[in-house]
Amino acid sequence: MDKEIFGTGRNGETVYRVVISGGGLTANILTWGAIIQDLRLEGHKAPLVLGFENMDNYLAHSPYFGATPGRSSNRIADGRFKLDNKEIQLECNEKGITHLHGGSDGIAKQNWKIEELTGDRVVLSIVDPAGRAGYPGNCFIRCTYFVAGDGALSVSYEATTDQPTIANLCQHSYFNLDGKDTILDHQLMIAADSYLPTDERQIPTGEIRAVKDTPFDFRTMKPIRCNDEDGHQVPYDHNFCLSSQRLEKRSVIHAHSPNSGVNLWVSTTEPGVQFYSAFKLNVEAEGLEGRRYGAFAGFCLETQIWPDSVHHKNFPSATLRPGQKLHQATDYIFSLA
């Protein structure tokens, strides 16, 4: 077991870094935000994720690098919704009009407790209290990172509540499979026949649109590099509809770098994946190994319930009630060709 002090949180908390390894993978995990700080594959020299070497940069510059956002990840229009005929108003922490990733003080920006630590597994937990960012009920959340062998990092989340609420967790790592400045030459396959178009706030319009004959058709492997009608790179930050409900874990995504030969397969229980190509990224601070992270430096595959589902009855539901247990599981499986 490898555990060390990584730094200090905003309120003086001691933040720990733990290392788990096995099956060719080594993962550095922080108690702050349940963050994957670094991830390495045997035989490949560069880090597989974007991150920072110190705690100060996570506090000042991180766009959710490797974090676990919530209580509800992604966006909720106007931060407002009805639950059991009660009007809920959440903090609008994105431009004052949208609730994003659990708010400005959500679980991605809190220090989690280590419940269990072995050589290949760490279990972290946190209580998201009633009222934080406007959420009803105390939410008890557990995150497990397990290096399952053969290049697989298994991520699972559990949550319970003492009042009706919504809960929708995800892993927010930015992947880069070759260490190049951008991931535009990476190839990607997403097993989704449809995606969710968004408005100017990046909120789903409610339409479920077929990917056929659009730049969003990743049903067969193709480069992320893709220009729109104006000749600009398509700004991917959309939910791809993998299913209409949570299912047994199944393989749904394949990413590949022709430059390094590294492959990433993703298996998940979740009905959606937010594919973000990091077109907005522009980080002032140095990242891992002194790297600079500009636009398209990584890509996110956030497996989750479809965003803004509280406003669309035909979307999978993120409602969690007392007596229920939320369970989300995703495997990130790496290999060298």
N, C-alpha and C positions, 0 to 999 in steps of 0.2 A: 504494500500500500504506500502510495506517495502523496503526501499532503504538505503544503507549505503556505505561509502567508503571502498573498499576492498584493495586498494594499488595503486601503481604508475607504469605506463607503461614504456617502454624503453626510451621514449623521454619526460618523466615528466608528461604524461597524467594522469588525475585522473580516476581510474578504479572503477566502481561501481558494487555492488552486489545487486540484487533485488530478492525478494522471492515472488513466486506465489504459490497458493495452492487451493485445492478443490477436491472433489470426492475421498478423501483418499490419494492424492499425494501432496507432497511439493517439489518444484523445486527451487534451488538456481541458478540464472543465472548471469553471468558476462558480462559487456560491452566489456571486452577484448575478442576478437575472437568469440563473441556470444556464450560463453562457458556455457554448463551445468556443474556447479561446484559440485553440490550435488543433489541427488534425493532420496526421502524417500517415502515408502509406509506404511500407517497406519497398525499397527499390525506386522510389520517386522522391526527388530531392526537395521540391517546393512544397509549401503548405497547401492543403486542399481547400482552406477557407480563408476569408479575410478576417483580420483581427488586429489587436494591439499588444504591445509588449508590457504595458503598464496600466495601472488602474486609473490614473489621471486622464488618460486619453479616452478610456471608456466613459468616464463621467462627462467629459467636455465635447467629445467628437463622434461618438458611436451612433450610426443610424441602425440600431438594433443588431449589430454584428453578433451572430451566433446566439442571440437571446431567445427567451421564451416569453413572447408578449401575451398579455391578457389582463384581466379575466376574459375579455373577448378580443381576439386578435382581429386585424384588418379594420375596415371602416364601417361606421354606422352613420347614416345620413342625419344631420342635425343633432346627433347624440340623443335622439328622442325616440321612444317606442312605447307601446302599450303591452302590459303583461297582466293577464287576468283582470282586464278592465282598469288597471291602475296605470297612470301616466308616469313613465320613468324618464328622467332627464339626466343624461350623463354629461361629463365634462366635454366640451368641444375644444380639444387640444390641437387640432390641425386647422390653422388659419381662422380659428374662432367659429368654424361652421361645421366641422366634422369631428366625430369621435374616432380616434385611431389607437389601436393596439393597447386598449385598457387605460388610456389617459396618460398624463404627464408624470404620474407617480405610480404607475401600474407595476405588476409583478416583474416585468423586465428590468425595473429600476429599484429592486429591493434585494436584500440579502436573504438567501434561502438557507435552510438548516440541512446539514448532512445527517441523514437517517441511517445510511448503511454505506460502507466503503470496503470493497475488496479489490483485488488486482485487476479485475475486468469489469467491474460494475460500481456505479455510484447511484444512490437514491437520495434525492433532494426533496424537501417539502416546504410549504409556506401556507400561511393563512391570509387570505385576502379579506380584510375586514369589511363588514357592512358599512356602506356609505362612502368608501373610497371611490372617487371618480363618479359617485352617484349610484353605484351598483347596490341592489338590495341583497341582504343576506350575507352571512359569513361563508366564504368558499374555501374549502380545504383541498389543497392541490398537491399532488405528488408527481415528480418527474424522475424517470429511470433512464440512465444511459448505460448500455451494456454492449461491450465488444464481443459479439456473438460468434466470431470465428469466420475464416474465409473472407476477410475484408469487410465484414458487416458491422455497422454501428446501428444498434437497435435503440429507438427512442420511443418511450411510452409515457402517456400522461393519464392520471386519474384525478377526478374531482368529485366532491360531494358538497351539498349546501344545506343550510338550515332554513332557508326561505326560497321560494321560486325566484329564479334568476336566469341569466344566460351565461354560458361558458363555451368558449371556442378557442382552444390553445393551438399553438403551432411552433415549429422549430424554424428560426429565422436566420440560418447560416447563409452567407454569400459564398458560393462555391466558385473555385477557379481550378481547373484540372491540369493546367500546364505552367502557371506562373507568368504567363504573358501579361501585357498591360491591359488587354481586353479579352473578353470571352466570345467575341463576335464570330470567330472561326470555329468555336465549339459546335458540334452537331447535337441535335436534340430530337427525341421522340416523346410525345405525350399522347397516351391512349384516350383521347377525348374527341367526341364527335361534335361538341358544341362548346361555346365559351360565353362569357357575360360581357357585352359591350358596356361602356361606362360613359358618364357625362363629364362635364368639365371639372367636377370635384373628384373624379375617379370613383364615383358611386355607381354601382350597377343600375342600368335603366329599368330593369325588370325583364327585358327581352333575353331569351335563351337562343342564341344565334348559331347556326351551323357553321363549322369551320371550313367546310368545302369551298374552294375557290376564294379563299381569303388568306392573308399572311399568317393567320392563326392556325393553319392546318399543319400540325406536327404529327399527324398519324403515322407518317413514315419519317425516318431520319432525314434531317436537313439542317443546314447551318442556321445559327441564330441571326447571322447577318442577313438582313432583308430590308430593302428600301420600299417606302410607300410611293404613292403616285407623285409626290413632290420631290422624290429622290432622296428623302431623309430616312435614316434607320428607323424602323418601326419601334415605338416606345412601349415595349411589352410591360404591362403591370396589370394583369387580368386574371380572373378566375377561369380555369378550364374545368369543365363539368365532367368528372370521371364517372359519376353515378348519381342517382337521385336520393340515396340514403347511405348511411354508414354500413359497410359490408365487412366480411372477413378479409384479412390482409391479402392483397394480390398485387402483382407487378404491373405498374402503370407508366413508368417513365424510364427512359434510357438517355444518358448524356455521354458524349465521347469527345475527347480532344485528339484530333489527328496529329497534333504537334508532339504530344507526350505519350500517346497510346493509353492514357488512363480512361477507364470507363466508370460510370456511376449508374447503377440501377436503383430505382426507388420502388418499394412495395409499401402499401398503406391501407389502412381501414377507411380512410376518409373519402368523402364524396367529391371533394374539390382540391385543386392545387392552384395557388396563386403563383404564376410565373412572372418574376420581376427581373428585368435585364439590367437593372441598376443604371438606367440612363440619367438619373438625377444625381448620381454619386459624385461628390467632389470633396474629399476629406483633406483638411489642412495638415493634420498630424501624420507622422510616419506610421506605417503599419508593420506587420510582421517582417522581420529581416530588413527593415528600413524601406519597405516598399511604399510607393505612392498610389493611392486609390482614386482614380478619376472615373469618368463616365464609362460604364460597361466593364468595370474591373472584376465583377463577379456576377453571379446570377442566383436568385433565390427560388426555391421550390417549397412553398409553404403549404403543406398538406393540412386541410381544415374543412370546416363547414363553409358553404358559400358565403361571401361577404354580404352584409346588410340583409341577412335572411329574416330579420325581425319585421321587415316591411314587405315581404313577399311570401304569400301563403304557399306558392308553388315551389319555394326553395326548401332544402332540408332545414330542419329546425335546430336551433342552438339552445333551446330552453332546457334548463336543468331544475329538477324539483327535489324536495326532501325525500329521501328513501331511494332515489336513483343514484347511480354511479356513472359518471362520464368515463369512457375508456377510449383513448386514441393511441394508435400504434403505427409507427413508420420505421422502415429499415432503409438505411443508406448503405449500399453495397458497392465497394470499390474493387477494381482489379486493373492490372496492367496487361495490355494486349500482348 
